[in-house]
């Protein structure tokens, strides 16, 4: 999550210049939480329609009922706060 004057919002860094903001456009994966020790990772790919998308993949076997989490790769420093 990244901070703003509106509170926290789910984001994921795509590259050095772009951040995906799931408050504007996103599926159910926007509810996956951040962790510095994640069990999932993200990877961008171009869909058949030519639109860039983010896939979320398991880093290891995940137990039934275990919460999914990945590293959002967004520093709060960019938003005026220190994480």
N, C-alpha and C positions, 0 to 999 in steps of 0.2 A: 504494500500500500504506500502511496505517496501522499504527503500532506499538502493541503492548500487552504486558502481562507474559507473554503466550504467544508472543511473536514478531511476525512480520508477517502481516497478513491482507488479502485483496483487498476494497476497499470503493469505493463511488462515491457521491458526495453527490447526493441527490435534491432536497433543498431545505434551508432553514436549520434544519429540525428532524429530518430523516430522512436516514439513510445506508443504502444497500443493501450488505449484507454477503454476498459470494458464497461464504463458507465455510459459510454456513447454507443458502443457496438460490441456485443459479446454474448456468448452462450453460457451454459450452465457452469463451464469451467471458471467463470469469473468468481465463483464462490470458493475456489481452492485457495488455501492460505499460504502465506510466505513462510519460509524457514531457511535458516543459515545452514541447516543439515537436512536438506530435502530428500524425499524418496521418489521424486519425479524430476524431469527436466523438460524444458521447452525447446522446440526447434521450429524455425520458420520454413514454410514451403509455399510454392506457388500452386494454387488450385487449378483445375481444368478450365476455370473461367478467367484465369490470368490474375486473380486477386491473391495477394500475399496473405497467408494464414499462419496461425501459431498452433502447432500440435503439442500435446502434453503426453509424455511417455514415462513409463516406470523405470527407475534406476535399478530396481531389485524386485523380487517377489513381494507383493503387498498382501498382508493378511486381510481376511474378510472383516469388514468393520473398521479397519485402520484408516485414519484420516489421510488424505492426499495433501502434499504440500511441495512447493518448489520455490526456487530463488527468483524473486521478481526482477533482480538485477537493476534496480532503480535506487539511486542514492537520494536520501532526503536532503542532502546538501544542495542539490539542484533546485530545491523548493524553499531554500532559506532556513532549513532546520538541519541539525546534525543527528544522524542515526546512531 
